[in-house]
Amino acid sequence: MPIGRAQTEASLQVLLPEGWAPPIGYANGIAVDAGRIVFVAGQVGWDAEQHFQSEDIAAQFDQALANLLEVLKVAGAGAQHICRMTVYCCDKPAYLAARPKLGSIWRQRMGTHYPAMSMIFVSDLLDSPGKIELEATAVLPQVK
């Protein structure tokens, strides 16, 4: 993407101010033409029965991201419609150690789509033994 220009993906416009280095793994901002807005609550790494199958942060991230995408699917949305995501994690050392594996999981589920993101480290999550939680906002294009 050229510096100082906006890239359009469906109804999302990735924002990169002129002279800024492109961010890695996220977008600084996303502009969206009005459409159907979908808000996805925090998704943790448990299965459909609300059972954690692993305490491994990468496995939980994979399941949480799968859960988030399943919720979006109900609204007719997919990964490409996500414009904002917040990640909450209560184990910074485990997150940092798992970054290569997390990046691989991201690419498998999200491709090269990187929304505006925030990474927040917290002392704990409500659902134990959860280590990571993802929430997102997606916008589907206007129906014309």
Stockholm file with secondary structure:
# STOCKHOLM 1.0

chainA/1-144         MPIGRAQTEASLQVLLPEGWAPPIGYANGIAVDAGRIVFVAGQVGWDAEQHFQSEDIAAQFDQALANLLEVLKVAGAGAQHICRMTVYCCDKPAYLAARPKLGSIWRQRMGTHYPAMSMIFVSDLLDSPGKIELEATAVLPQVK
#=GR chainA/1-144 SS CCTTCCEEETTEEEECCTTCCCCSSSBSEEEECSCEEEEEEEEESBCTTSCBSCCCHHHHHHHHHHHHHHHHHHTTCCGGGEEEEEEEESCHHHHHHHHHHHHHHHHHHHTTCCCEEEEEECSCCSSTTCCEEEEEEEEECCCC
#=GC SS_cons         CCTTCCEEETTEEEECCTTCCCCSSSBSEEEECSCEEEEEEEEESBCTTSCBSCCCHHHHHHHHHHHHHHHHHHTTCCGGGEEEEEEEESCHHHHHHHHHHHHHHHHHHHTTCCCEEEEEECSCCSSTTCCEEEEEEEEECCCC
//
